[in-house]
Amino acid sequence: MQPPASPYTRPQTRPARRRRAWPALFGTGLALWAATVAVTLLTGNATLVPTVILLGSFLIPVTFVTWAYEHRQGENVTTELLFRAFIVGGVLGVLGASLLESYLLRQTPFTYIGVGLIEEAVKLAALVFVARHMTRATMRDGMVLGATVGFGFAAFESAGYAMNAMLTERGLDLAALVQTEVMRGLLTPVGHGLWTAVLGGVLFAAVSGGHWRITVRVLLTYLGVSLLHGLWDSVHSLSALFALVLTGQPWQVQMLEMGRVPEILPYQASLILVMDITGMAVVAVLGIVWLFSLVRAVGRPVAAG
């Protein structure tokens, strides 16, 4: 007979919870980026500029992809597939968008809507290309891989914007580079990654028998995220237009009617900034609410019948 268990017997401990990698990744990357900016500023060493651009452009996208991967469920999305979605999907996206926008877009009031339609289409095509060999696909897989393609697109695009901001007539402008990277880094989570996560989730939910299907819901989702994308890009232009219509001086209105951009007065600049922030916040909230509705749908039990 075994002796009865002592009331002082140490209870069995639960397995330790696995530590998340994304906080350490973000903290280390941020410290390295800040150190690189500081050394570049102190030494004026231009060879460090590519390091500043790459660290600043990829830090937030890579952190969010790591977070999404660590919160996934199932084994359909592997590390290798995630890497290919970020690099291959991101590069194919920016290349496709650059080609199509160069040949198809003209300067019109609807240019930004065209940009949204093109960029969301190429990211969707890149997502399908990367995931074409998956044997099983769920809505959650689509959201994770869609976000990964979107963040890869954002990282490479941000690197280009940072380089353009740095190149000025006076030479290299490190302050403009850093300002661009900080601004785009803060806005990246509610931009490309969010929109492609929504579209990827709906697309993967429509997969049947291993075949990709463009259903009515997929088409409407594509149009919806493209509209959000276009509104996001056009917020500043719309804010300036509304500010001039509401508070413009007669000479400013005349210049607008002539198709010229008038000088913005200081009080109008403040109003435009407020409208910019409000507009971007509204678009971001719409995208976040949409994504969370899909996340809740994933966890909702299917009714019998």
FENKA-V351910 format. One record per helix or strand. SS is the DSSP state (@ for helix, = for strand). FROM is the first residue (numbers start at 1). TO is the last residue. If there is no record, write none. Layout:
ss->SS from->FROM to->TO
ss->SS from->FROM to->TO
This chain:
ss->@ from->22 to->43
ss->@ from->46 to->70
ss->@ from->79 to->104
ss->@ from->111 to->130
ss->@ from->139 to->166
ss->= from->167 to->168
ss->= from->171 to->172
ss->@ from->174 to->188
ss->@ from->192 to->205
ss->= from->208 to->208
ss->= from->211 to->211
ss->@ from->216 to->247
ss->@ from->250 to->257
ss->@ from->266 to->299
